Amino acid sequence: MSIPYLNRELSWIEFNQRVLNEALRDDLPLLERVKFLAITASNLDEFFQVRIGGLMLLRRSGRKTPDASGFTPAKNLAALRQRILKMSAEQYHLLTDTIVPALIKAGIHPLQPQDLSVAQAAQVAATFEDSIFPLLTPLAIDPIGAPPIVPALQVIVACRLLDPETQGVRQTLIPIPEILGRRVSVTNEGQGHSFILIEDLVAMHAGQLFPGETVTATTAFRVTRNGDIAVQEEDAIDLADEMEDVLSARRFADTVRLELRSDAPRDLTRIIQNVTSATPQEVYRVDGPPGLASFMELAFLSGFDHLRDTDWPAQNSPAITPGASMFDTIASNDVLLFHPYESFEPVLRLIEEAAEDPDVIAIKQVLYRTARKSRIIDALIKAAENGKHVTALVELKARFDEARNLDRADELQRAGAQIVYGVKGLKTHAKICLIVRRESGHLRRYVHLGTGNYNETTSKLYTDLSYLTCKPEYGNDASLFFNAVTGRSKLLRFQRLIPAPTAMKPSLLDLIAGEAERAKQGLPARIIAKVNSLQDPDIINALYKASQAGVEIRLNVRGICCLKPGDPKYSKNIEVVSVIDRFLEHARLFYFHQGGDAEVYISSADWMTRNLEKRVELMIPIEEAPLKRRLVRILEAYFQDNTQASRLLPNGSSQRIVRAKGQKAFRVQDYFYQRAKKSAKAREHERAMTFEPHVPAE
């Protein structure tokens, strides 16, 4: 008998709806609402490239086998289209009826061509002439020949042209390079900021590109293509070369969505559909500008801080003494950092210190997604130049970050670092850095293990956990881990670290079964877990069995959740909540009661089949009692949120948790920030009150 299982794709859409719900809130600052709206659009871009693209390939292959939720690819695509059309209508209704009027009221003026004064029209004409016209490359459409190939995820202006002499009509396309941005500033005689969208400006002056012809109609559109193009590793002699081919193919792969303005003229609509090979199922009519993801730049418009949330700067961890060596700090005590409330700076400092420290012999690190101007990669290059043995495992299959990873890997290699391009057949998603240092005639290993990427940009936006230790067992496991992934040997069970794809899933199933067994014996049994996604059928089945046995299970799942809560037979003891707030919830954290001797883990892996069976991941036990207690408090706090949390319902949708009458508001991210601030201040005060003894000079 099959177990209750919610559809993965529809569950993801419900997650995106929770993000959109933030944009719909009239109590949020205006530019925060713009930001959340842009995030929903960006999320959908990736969803179409990966999930819709994958489903379309399955449908085309003739696959009629239903997935775990009972949906065939065709049924899934039909259900998703209806749900996304509803979401798209909600996005544009919000933009047109709420956000644009509010922007105008706040002094931010999106202008249409007809709104421009004579002076403004002259100014934008000059901008077009100087900065835009030279970068445009129109594409002719030959009614007989092959259609032009248009790039993905770029706004494109389609034009109808009339030749006054011959009265001949033709159509042409003008792709707008992303480098130009979406907004063109317009001089504003009063206060505030005025702008025109670049596609409107290009449409106004498109005639300059076609001398002797008249532009009689224009419209803007945007195409999304399948980004789920597999690397044929078996045939690839050089994985880096193969990835470059994939990146090129992705820009011109099959159309999975055509965003087309609702007011597009019929003849241009027909031409655009033909050029993009979009069937009616791929066409999404929008009541406004296509490509709302690029409105993110508007959310960070300078001079309008009063329309944004107040800043929450990262605090100094009480465990880190400013100016002290990171090696001394870790040697004296294990360190646990909770980002972004506590600064990521100590992790950066550790690697930068290691690059310069004459006693450091080797640095080994996994790089999955790095910042554009990465201090970590700069430090690794410096370390290699300083003669240290640097090994960087660069994951080329980190989707949509492949190009950056290729570029930086080349730089590292030129500096003398040893580069390993992932593991055949698996993505390397573990977050681990090992530093080997010579101390008092012995080698000591320092390890950073985390839930987030080595990316100083996202470390300010994502909630993640870092664990820093020099315990011999962890250092030994780290060495074995790197030897296994670089030497292509088996990831066997280590002393402490629990790797995927070999040991993590069996360990989790054992831990869940252990709680179920205790519950059957009438003993207290409890599981609390925080993950980004819960999809693996075996884990879900194990949780159902534990719930049936009487285990109290509380799950904090940010995104996809295929487990059906509230089922009287399977999941009456399971609560699922999701928190959407100013920081993206990204930490993975698990607690098992274990008869009172709790086991607590942080992990790079979600509870998804791809993480547990198809990726190199790490689950890290935290054994220090104070650190364990802190992690349990963090987990429990998520279930107290009554301002930003939603409860997952049995039908897969979610409902915002509303606090009871008279109940005090509790916002978990604000709580963590205030605690970090208070702890940093208390530690600063303590240091100020500690007098350094004066040692007289001899």
Secondary structure, 3 states (H helix, E strand, C coil): CCCCCCCHHHHHHHHHHHHHHHHCCCCCCHHHHHHHHHHHHHHHHHHHHHHHHHHHHHHHCCCCCCCCCCCCHHHHHHHHHHHHHHHHHHHHHHHHHHHHHHHHHCCEEEECHHHCCHHHHHHHHHHHHHHHHHHCCCEECCCCCCCCCCCCCCCEEEEEEECCCCCCEEEEEEECCHHHCCEEEECCCCCCEEEEEHHHHHHHCHHHHCCCCEEEEEEEEEEEECCCCCCCCCCCCCHHHHHHHHHHHHHCCCEEEEEEECCCCHHHHHHHHHHHCCCHHHEEEECCCCCHHHHHHHHCCCCCHHHCCCCCCCECCCCCCCCCCHHHHHHHCCEEEEECCECCHHHHHHHHHHHHCCCEEEEEEEECCCCCCCHHHHHHHHHHHCCCEEEEEECCCCCCCHHHHHHHHHHHHHHCCEEECCECCEEECCCEEEEEEEECCEEEEEEEEECCCCCCCHHHCEEEEEEEECCHHHHHHHHHHHHHHHHCCCCCCCCCCEEECCCHHHHHHHHHHHHHHHHHCCCCCEEEEEECCECCHHHHHHHHHHHHHCCEEEEEECCCECCCCCCCCCCCCEEEEEECCCCEECCEEEEECHHHCCEEEEECCCECHHHHHCEEEEEEECCCHHHHHHHHHHHHHHHHCCCCEEEECCCCCEEECCCCCCCCCCCHHHHHHHHHHHHHHHHHHHHHHCCCCCCCCC
